[in-house]
Amino acid sequence: MSLASLYQAEETVSPAKADSKSVVSGTGTYISSIPSTYEVPIARILDDSGGFSRDQIVYRSADLTQWLDFMPTHLHNTSQASSGGKLLDIEGANSALLMRIKLHRANDYYIDKTSGASVVDNFTAGSLLNVKFDTGSVANDYANGLGEGVKADWTQMMYFSTKLQLSHNVDILWRHGVGMERAQSTSDNSKKIGLEGCAGDGTNIQIVSSDGITRTKTSSGSNMAQGQARGYRLVYTPATSLVYTDSLGGAITKSTNIPSNGATLDYPVVSGVKTTNTTPKQMYIWMTKLMAGIGDPDFA
């Protein structure tokens, strides 16, 4: 930028005029001490001091009485640009595009189970409510829950979070995720992301994905039977990665056989557990949340 764009021809360049055309860099303490009579419009902060943060960019209000952040926290409580737009307008514009699934009661699921199994709300006074999936004591009996009723879009990011506890890490088969098979079903190559465990893979939780051609899994390094509830999170980036984290600090990135297109079935979330002997197995789920794009052309 040349000075010609900042000043008019033959204009006298006074200190005040120079201030009003300048961007100042300095410590937070220095910037906070600049009097309002100095019409400096923009400042770059070089450290954490004076109520500012390092690398913060601020500008003077029109009345010169305060410094305002170029990137303020948006509360989305008004239609003004400074608020980021009203949340109702944002949600309304995306209501047919974005799904937020929250499953935390037995009635949230469509139940698929054998006669001796159960899926019920589990509550003990003084403890948190969860949904208890119980296989019963007949070998190969199972309990599944299917969540929601529209298709999720594999071409968009997905965020899957859950808090759960498993009763055993042997003689059990369980699955929990998006597009996963039911507990009693043979694994297949349909598109999916999720968590599972079975005796054939040892005692650790497996991170699963399939691109519609090949189904693969990677050990999370976290034991299935923790003795208490733990949190697990999957972040899906189409065609790129599935990032696993857990409340124990575990972090694994899986980059093979990641879906990239199409949509799930009408019940994107599948949760289920099966016992492979006569010892009952339980999966307790406190809550499951899925945020994803809607991939259902019949949903408006």
N, C-alpha and C positions, 0 to 999 in steps of 0.2 A: 504494500500500500504506500503510495507517495503522499507527501505532505499536502499536495494539491487537493486531495480528497478530505483532508482534515481542516484546512483553513481556506478562507476566501482570499482572493487576490488582494494584496496590499493590506491585509488585516494585521493589526498590531498583536504580536504574540506576548501577552502579559503572563505573569506566573499563574494567575487565576484561570486564564484561558488554557494554558498548558495543563493545569490540573484537570480541567474538565474534559480533556482529550486523552488522558493518560490511563494506562493500566499499571498499577503499582504492585511490586512484589516486596514482601517483608514478613517478619515474624508476626504471629498472631497478636502479640502484645503491642507491637508497633502499629499494626493496622487498626487495632481497637482504639489507639490513642489519637488517630488523625481527627482533628476537629471538623465539625460539620461545615465550617466556613471554607474548608478546602474541598472543592467540588470534584474530588476523585471519584469517577463512576464505578470502577472495577478494581478488585484487588485479588492477588494470588497469595495464599498463605503458605509459608515455608516451614512451619513447625506446629506442634500442639501447644498453643498458649493463647492467652487472652480470650478464652472461650471459643476459639476456632480449632480446626483440625488441619494437619499437614495436607497439602495439595488441594485444599478447599478453594473454590472460586466463589467470591461474593460480589454483590453490587449494591450501590447506594439506593435507598428508597427515593422516590421523587421529591420528598420534602427534606431529604438529606439527614434525617434523624436516626436512621438505623441501617445496618448492613443486612442484606437478604441473601439467602443461599440460592445459587443458580439451580441446584437440584434439591428442592425441599421435599420433606416427607409429604406424600399426597394422602389426604384423608378421604378424598372422593365424596365429600359431603355437600358440595355445591357444583354447579355447572361451569364454574370458572376454570380457566386453564391452570391457574395456580393451585387448584385443588385436584387436578388430574381428571376432571369431569365427574359427574354424579355417578355413584355406584349403581343406582337403579338403571341408569341409561346404559352403562357398560354391561351389566348383567342382562338387560333386555335385549341388547343387540347381539348377544352371544347365547341366548337361551336355547336355541336349537342347534348349537354348535358344541357346547361344552357340557359334559356330565360330571357330576360330583356324587359318587355313590358312597353312602355310609351305612354299614351293616353292623348292628350291635345288639339285636334282639333276635330270638328264634323266628319270630313272625316276619323278619326281613327276608328270609330265605324261602325258596321253594324246596321242600324236603324230599330227598330220594334215599330210602334206606330199606334194610331188611326188617322183618317183623320184630326181631328181638332188640333192634337198635333204637336209638332215640336222639333227637336234637331238641334241647330244651333250654330255657333260661335257667341259669344257675346262680342262686343268690344265697349267701349266708350273712346274717346280720353282722355288720361291722366290716364286711369285705366288699369288694367291687363286684358288680354284676358282669357275668360273661355268658356266652353261649357254649353249652357243653354238648359236644358230639361224642356219643358213646356207642361203641360197636355191639355191646352185649357179649355173651360168652360162647357163642357158636362160631367155630372156625370159619373164616372167610366172610363173616357178616360185616356190614359197612353202614356208614351214615354220611350222607352228603348234603350240602346246602348250596343252592344255585342262586346267585344274586342279580337283581335288576331285570330289565325287560327291553332294552334297546342295545343295538350293536355299538361297540367301541371301534374307533378308527385306528388301524395299524399304521397309517401314514403320518400320524401326529404323536407327539410326546405323550407318555403316560407316567403317572406317579402313583405307585401302589404302596400303601403302608398298613401294617398290621401289628397287633399285640396278641401273642398267643403262647400257649403252654401245651406240651405233649407229655403224656403219662409214661411213655416207654421209648426206648431207642432200639429195641429188638422185636422181632415177630410182629412188625407193624408196617403198614403202607399208608402214607398220607400225602395229600396234595393240597396246595393252596395258591391261587394266583389267577391270572387272566387267560382264559382259553384253555385252562388245564383240563386233563381228563378226570373223570370221576374216580374215586378210590378203587372201585372194583374193576375198572376198565383196563385193558391192555394199553400200554403207551403207544401213541401214534405220532405222525409227523405234522399234524395240523398246527397252525400258527399259535404260539403261546409264549408266555413268560410266567415264571412262578417259582415256588419252592416245593420241595418234596423230600421224602425220606423213605427208605426201605432197607431191609436186611442185606440185600445184594450190594448196596453201596456203602455199607458200614454204618457207623453211628452218627455221622455228621449230616447236617442239612445240606441238600443239593440245590444249586441254582440252575434253573431249567430254562431253555429257550428252544424254539423251533421256527424256522423260516418258511415252513410249509413243505420243505423237501427233506430236511435232516433235523432230528431232535438230538440235542446234546445237553450235558450237564456238567457243572463244575462244583467241587466241594467248597462250602462256605468256611470250613474249618471250625464251625460252631456245632456243638453236640445237640442232638434233637431233644434229649431229656435234660433240661436245665434245672429242674426242681422248682422253678418259678417262672412267671411270665416274662417274656422278653419282647422287645420291639424289633421289627424288621422292615426294611424299606427297599423298594426297587424303583429305579428311575430308568425308563426306557427311551432310547433315542432311535428312531426308525433306521434300519439298515446299518446301524453303527455300534451300539453298545447297550448292555444291561448292567447298571451299576447297583450292586448290593451293599447295604450297610446295615449294621445292627446296633442295639443298645449296649453291647459289650465292647464296641469300638472296632468291630470287624469291618473291612472294606474290600470288596472284590469287584473287578470289572470284567465282565464276560463280553467278548467281541465276536464270537462265532455263532453262526446260525441265528441271526437276529431278524425278525419279521420286517417287512418294508412296505407292504401294500395290503389292500383288502380290509376286511372288518371281521370282528368276532361274531359268534352266535348271539342270539338275543339275550342270553344270560352270560355276560362277560366274566363275572367272578364265580369261580368254582372252588369249593372247600370240601374236603372229605377225608375220612380215615377208615381203615380196614384192619381187622385183626387176622393174623395168619395161623393162630392157634386158638385154644379155648380160654385164653386169658383176655378179659375185656380191655380195650384200649380207648383212651379218651384224648380228644383235642379240645382245648378250651380257647375260645377266641373272644377277647375283650372288645375289640373293634377292628374293622377293616375299612379302609378308605381307598377309593380309586378316583383320580381325576384324569380325565381323558377327553379327547375329541369324540363327538358322536359321528358314527359312520353309517347311520341308518337313513336312507333316502326317504323313508316313509314317516320320519319323525319331523314335525314342523314346529 
